[in-house]
Amino acid sequence: MTTYSSFRVQKRWKRLLQGWQGVDWLLLLLPIGVTIFASILISSTQKYTGENSFAINHAILGAIGTILALWIARSRYEVLLQWRWIIYGATIASLLAVMAIGTEGLGAQRWISVFGFNVQPSEFAKLGAIITLAATLKDRDASTLYGVIKAIGITAVPWALVFLQPDLGTSLVFGAITLGMLYWSGTHPGWLILMISPLVSAIVFEISIPAWIVWVVAMGIVAFRSLPRWSLYSAIVAIVVNLASGKLGEVMWNVLKDYQKDRLILFLHPDKDPLGGGYHLIQSRIAIGAGELWGRGLFHGTQTQLSFIPEQHTDFIFSAVGEELGFIGGLALLLAFWLICLRLVMIAQNAKDNFGSLLAVGVLSMIVFQAVLNICMTIGLAPITGIPLPWMSYGRSALLTNFIAIGIVESVANYRFRLKF
């Protein structure tokens, strides 16, 4: 009887787990672990405020996100192909709704109030862009100029709507996603360089005129070599565009809000405004430096506990890691992100079709860009752009977006060896 009962239990468990046979459990467990770790750190940042709701909400949303990821992993990702334009339309509609009825906060209009909760559509819009781009590029037509222009056109609409909110950080993520997916689709590397060259040209123009001239000439050479059918014309166009980018950079600079300008330039010399725009970075660097090798101990960091760093539970959560857990704690977190990215690359390589592979690469591009830029901005290597650290920074929409993204990639892994019926 015992043997029969044991057999029935095993059979039930096997039937229960049958829908997740191909799931990459390490890829799922790592974000869960990072989220739990984040809840503890967020609790530490709120220790003396008497407010622990952020940590609790983060843990609850993490649990909901895990359930969503498991449910999506059992669903066939190919269904997204049929819904791609509906998803894209819903993405655009939600971003337009933000402009019409959105809730304003911190100098920007980025949220919509839904049943008393503020939802940030721009976070979910990143997934919409990934799905639509993957469906568009699945036939590997990014090796042609028409395919590249079509992909850029698809991304340009949500990018522009997010930029106008204004949300500079999230708009940069759209660019990273597009470049990563185009590269994976076979776009010529020279074309990718030419795509970002106007932005680089505008920045270099403000730093050094001789360096800017060298850059303009270099872009002409890149265009000449990467577009052989129109080598001379493309070189001329590339040079003209990059020459014009200096003036265009000044125009775009005037479009930005004052606080955005501060974020972009004060990371180079934060001491110029130690009580204003440079305050965040100065305090963050003090906290991370004070942690040294092993840190001051969980719930014992002075910068963290005394709330010297504004928004420490969101954009600057890594400073709490650095102060309380030191270099070792920061290194452990970086290792977790590295393993997540490694699993994403492996799934992209082993996907059964281009659509699934591109979905994984889109999520990879999103995670890598956000993690690298967030950590760099907390230590003074990049401008403060307000990009959250995946699964670490507090934010309902961002956390759910990241778990849904993992669920989609898990579906790619789960069905990579299965046939359609």
C-alpha positions in Angstrom: 0.0 0.0 0.0 2.8 2.4 0.9 4.5 1.7 -2.4 1.3 2.3 -4.3 0.7 5.6 -2.5 4.3 6.7 -3.1 3.9 5.9 -6.8 0.7 8.0 -7.0 2.4 10.9 -5.3 5.4 10.7 -7.7 2.9 10.5 -10.6 1.1 13.6 -9.4 4.3 15.6 -9.1 5.5 14.4 -12.5 2.2 15.6 -14.0 2.4 18.9 -12.2 5.9 19.6 -13.4 5.4 18.3 -16.9 4.6 21.8 -18.2 7.9 23.1 -16.9 10.3 20.3 -18.1 12.5 22.6 -20.2 12.5 25.6 -17.8 15.9 27.1 -16.9 15.5 27.0 -13.1 18.7 28.8 -12.5 17.5 31.7 -14.6 14.3 31.9 -12.5 15.9 31.3 -9.1 18.6 34.1 -9.6 16.1 37.0 -10.0 14.0 35.6 -7.1 17.2 35.6 -4.9 18.1 39.1 -6.0 14.5 40.3 -5.2 14.7 38.8 -1.7 18.1 40.4 -1.2 16.7 43.7 -2.4 13.8 43.5 0.1 16.3 43.2 2.9 18.4 46.1 1.6 15.3 48.3 1.1 14.2 47.4 4.7 17.7 48.6 5.8 17.3 51.9 4.0 14.0 52.5 5.9 15.1 51.3 9.3 14.9 54.7 11.2 12.0 56.0 9.3 9.6 53.5 10.9 8.2 52.8 7.4 8.8 49.2 6.2 6.0 49.1 3.5 8.5 49.5 0.6 10.3 46.3 1.6 7.1 44.4 2.1 5.6 45.6 -1.2 8.8 44.7 -3.0 8.6 41.1 -1.6 4.9 40.8 -2.4 5.3 42.1 -6.0 8.3 39.7 -6.3 6.1 36.8 -5.4 3.4 37.9 -7.9 6.1 38.3 -10.5 7.4 34.8 -9.9 3.9 33.4 -10.3 3.4 35.4 -13.6 6.8 34.1 -14.8 5.9 30.5 -14.1 2.5 30.9 -15.8 4.1 32.5 -18.9 6.8 29.8 -19.0 4.1 27.2 -19.6 2.5 29.2 -22.4 3.8 29.0 -25.9 5.7 32.2 -26.8 4.8 31.7 -30.5 1.3 33.1 -29.6 2.9 36.5 -29.3 3.5 36.5 -33.1 -0.3 36.6 -33.6 -0.7 39.4 -31.1 2.3 41.5 -31.9 0.5 44.4 -33.5 -2.2 44.4 -30.8 0.6 44.5 -28.2 2.3 47.3 -30.1 -1.0 49.3 -30.4 -1.7 48.8 -26.7 1.8 50.0 -26.0 1.3 53.2 -28.0 -2.2 53.8 -26.5 -0.9 53.5 -23.0 1.9 56.0 -23.6 -0.6 58.4 -25.2 -2.9 57.9 -22.2 0.0 59.0 -19.9 0.3 62.3 -21.8 -3.5 62.8 -21.6 -4.4 61.7 -18.0 -1.1 60.8 -16.5 -0.1 61.5 -12.9 2.8 63.9 -12.4 5.6 63.4 -10.0 9.3 64.4 -9.6 9.0 66.8 -12.5 7.6 64.3 -15.0 4.3 62.8 -16.1 5.0 59.0 -16.3 2.3 57.2 -14.3 -1.4 56.3 -14.7 -3.5 55.7 -11.6 -5.3 52.3 -11.8 -7.4 51.4 -8.8 -5.3 53.6 -6.5 -2.0 52.2 -7.8 0.4 54.2 -10.0 1.3 52.2 -13.0 4.2 53.2 -15.3 3.4 52.2 -18.9 6.9 53.1 -20.1 8.2 50.0 -18.3 5.8 47.6 -20.0 6.4 49.5 -23.3 9.9 48.0 -23.3 8.4 44.5 -23.5 6.1 45.7 -26.2 9.0 46.9 -28.2 11.0 43.7 -27.7 8.0 41.5 -28.9 7.3 43.7 -31.9 10.9 44.0 -32.9 11.5 40.2 -32.5 8.4 39.5 -34.7 9.7 42.0 -37.3 13.3 40.8 -37.4 12.6 37.1 -37.2 13.2 36.7 -41.0 16.7 38.1 -40.7 15.9 41.0 -42.9 18.0 43.4 -40.8 20.9 42.7 -43.1 19.2 45.1 -45.5 18.8 48.8 -45.1 15.0 48.4 -45.5 14.9 46.0 -42.6 17.0 48.3 -40.4 14.9 51.4 -41.2 11.7 49.4 -40.6 13.0 48.3 -37.1 14.0 51.8 -36.2 10.6 53.1 -37.3 8.9 50.7 -35.0 10.9 51.7 -32.0 10.9 55.4 -32.8 7.2 55.9 -31.9 7.3 54.6 -28.3 10.8 56.1 -27.8 9.5 59.5 -28.7 6.5 59.3 -26.5 8.6 58.2 -23.5 11.2 60.9 -24.2 8.5 63.6 -24.2 7.2 62.5 -20.7 10.1 63.3 -20.1 11.9 60.0 -19.2 15.4 60.2 -20.5 16.6 57.0 -18.8 13.9 54.7 -20.2 14.2 56.2 -23.6 17.9 55.2 -23.6 16.8 51.7 -22.8 14.8 51.6 -26.1 17.9 52.5 -28.0 19.9 49.7 -26.3 17.2 47.1 -27.0 17.1 48.1 -30.7 20.9 48.0 -31.2 21.2 44.7 -29.4 18.4 43.0 -31.4 19.6 44.5 -34.7 23.1 43.2 -34.1 21.8 39.7 -33.3 19.7 39.9 -36.5 22.8 40.3 -38.7 23.0 44.1 -39.1 26.4 45.2 -40.3 28.4 46.5 -37.3 29.3 49.6 -39.3 25.7 50.5 -39.7 25.2 50.3 -35.9 28.1 52.6 -35.4 26.6 55.1 -37.9 23.3 54.9 -36.1 24.8 56.2 -32.8 27.4 58.5 -34.4 25.2 61.7 -34.3 24.8 61.4 -30.6 28.5 60.7 -30.1 29.3 63.6 -32.4 27.1 66.0 -30.4 28.8 65.0 -27.2 32.4 65.2 -28.5 31.7 68.6 -30.1 31.2 70.0 -26.7 34.3 68.4 -25.3 37.0 68.8 -28.0 36.8 70.3 -31.5 39.9 68.4 -32.8 38.5 65.1 -31.5 35.1 66.0 -33.1 36.8 66.5 -36.5 38.6 63.2 -36.2 35.3 61.5 -35.3 33.5 63.1 -38.3 36.2 61.9 -40.7 36.2 58.4 -39.1 32.4 58.2 -39.7 32.9 59.1 -43.3 35.3 56.2 -43.6 33.0 53.8 -41.8 30.1 54.7 -44.2 32.4 54.4 -47.2 33.5 50.8 -46.2 30.1 49.5 -44.8 27.9 50.7 -47.7 29.9 49.7 -50.9 27.0 50.2 -53.3 26.7 53.8 -52.4 30.2 54.3 -50.9 30.8 57.9 -52.0 27.3 59.2 -51.3 27.0 57.4 -48.0 30.4 58.9 -46.9 29.2 62.4 -47.8 25.9 61.9 -46.0 27.6 60.6 -42.9 30.0 63.5 -42.8 27.3 66.1 -43.3 25.0 64.5 -40.6 27.9 64.4 -38.0 28.9 67.9 -38.9 25.3 69.0 -38.3 25.1 67.1 -35.0 27.2 69.6 -33.2 24.5 72.3 -33.7 21.7 69.8 -33.3 23.2 68.8 -29.9 22.8 72.4 -28.7 19.2 72.4 -29.9 18.4 69.1 -28.1 20.2 70.4 -25.0 17.8 73.3 -24.8 14.9 70.9 -25.0 16.0 69.1 -21.8 14.7 70.1 -18.4 17.2 71.8 -16.0 17.3 68.8 -13.7 18.1 66.6 -16.7 21.0 68.8 -17.7 22.4 68.6 -14.2 22.2 64.8 -14.2 24.1 64.6 -17.5 27.0 66.9 -16.7 27.4 67.0 -12.9 28.7 63.4 -12.7 32.0 64.7 -14.1 32.3 67.4 -11.4 29.7 66.9 -8.7 31.6 69.2 -6.3 30.5 72.2 -8.4 27.0 71.8 -6.8 27.5 69.8 -3.7 24.1 70.7 -2.2 22.1 70.5 -5.4 22.6 68.4 -8.5 25.8 66.8 -7.3 24.5 65.8 -3.8 23.2 62.4 -4.8 26.5 61.3 -6.4 28.8 62.7 -3.6 26.8 60.9 -0.9 26.6 57.7 -2.9 30.4 57.6 -3.4 31.0 58.3 0.3 28.7 55.4 1.2 30.3 52.9 -1.3 33.8 53.9 -0.3 33.0 53.6 3.4 32.0 50.0 2.9 35.6 49.0 2.0 36.0 45.2 1.5 33.4 43.6 3.8 31.1 46.5 4.5 29.9 48.0 7.8 27.3 45.3 8.3 23.7 44.9 7.4 21.5 47.6 9.0 24.7 49.4 10.2 25.7 51.7 7.4 25.6 55.4 8.6 24.9 56.9 5.1 22.2 54.3 4.6 20.6 54.4 8.0 20.6 58.2 8.3 19.1 58.7 4.8 21.9 60.9 3.5 21.2 59.6 0.0 17.8 60.5 -1.5 15.8 57.8 -3.3 18.2 55.2 -1.8 15.5 52.5 -2.0 15.1 53.1 -5.8 17.8 54.3 -8.1 20.6 54.3 -5.5 20.0 50.9 -3.9 23.5 49.8 -5.0 25.0 52.4 -2.6 23.4 50.6 0.3 24.9 47.3 -1.0 28.3 48.9 -1.2 28.2 50.5 2.3 26.7 47.7 4.3 28.1 44.7 2.4 31.2 46.2 0.9 33.2 45.2 -2.2 32.4 41.5 -1.6 28.6 42.2 -1.4 28.8 44.3 -4.6 30.8 41.6 -6.3 28.3 38.9 -5.4 25.5 41.0 -6.9 27.5 41.5 -10.1 28.1 37.8 -10.2 24.3 37.1 -10.0 23.7 39.5 -12.9 26.5 37.9 -14.9 24.9 34.5 -14.4 21.5 35.8 -15.4 23.0 37.3 -18.6 24.9 34.1 -19.3 21.7 32.0 -19.1 19.9 34.5 -21.4 22.7 34.2 -24.0 22.6 30.4 -23.8 18.8 30.4 -24.3 19.2 32.8 -27.3 21.7 30.5 -28.9 19.6 27.3 -28.3 16.2 28.7 -29.2 14.4 26.6 -31.9 13.6 29.7 -34.0 14.7 33.3 -34.7 11.7 34.8 -33.0 12.5 33.1 -29.6 16.2 33.9 -30.0 15.5 37.5 -30.6 13.1 37.7 -27.6 15.9 36.4 -25.4 18.4 38.9 -26.8 16.0 41.8 -26.4 15.6 40.9 -22.7 19.3 40.5 -22.4 19.9 44.0 -23.9 17.4 45.5 -21.5 18.9 43.9 -18.4 22.5 44.5 -19.3 22.0 48.2 -20.2 20.0 49.0 -17.1 22.3 47.1 -14.7 25.5 48.6 -16.1 24.2 52.2 -16.3 22.6 52.1 -12.8 25.8 50.8 -11.1 28.0 53.1 -13.1 25.9 56.2 -12.1 26.1 55.3 -8.4 29.9 55.4 -8.5 30.3 58.4 -10.8 31.2 56.7 -14.1 27.9 57.7 -15.9 25.3 60.4 -15.7 22.4 60.1 -13.2 19.6 59.1 -15.6 17.1 57.5 -13.2 17.4 54.0 -14.5 16.4 51.4 -11.9 18.6 48.4 -11.0 16.7 45.3 -12.2 15.0 43.4 -9.3 16.9 45.6 -6.8 15.3 49.0 -7.1 11.9 49.5 -5.6 9.2 50.1 -8.3 6.1 48.0 -8.9 6.0 48.4 -12.7 9.7 47.8 -13.2 9.8 44.7 -11.0 6.8 43.1 -12.7 8.2 44.0 -16.2 11.5 42.2 -15.4 9.7 39.1 -14.1 7.4 39.0 -17.1 10.5 39.3 -19.4 12.1 36.4 -17.6 8.8 34.4 -18.0 8.9 35.0 -21.8 12.5 33.8 -22.1 11.6 30.8 -19.9 8.9 30.0 -22.4 11.5 30.1 -25.2 13.7 27.7 -23.2 10.7 25.5 -22.2 9.6 24.9 -25.7 12.9 24.8 -27.6 12.7 21.1 -28.2 8.9 20.7 -28.6 6.9 20.5 -31.7 3.8 22.5 -32.5 0.5 20.6 -32.5 
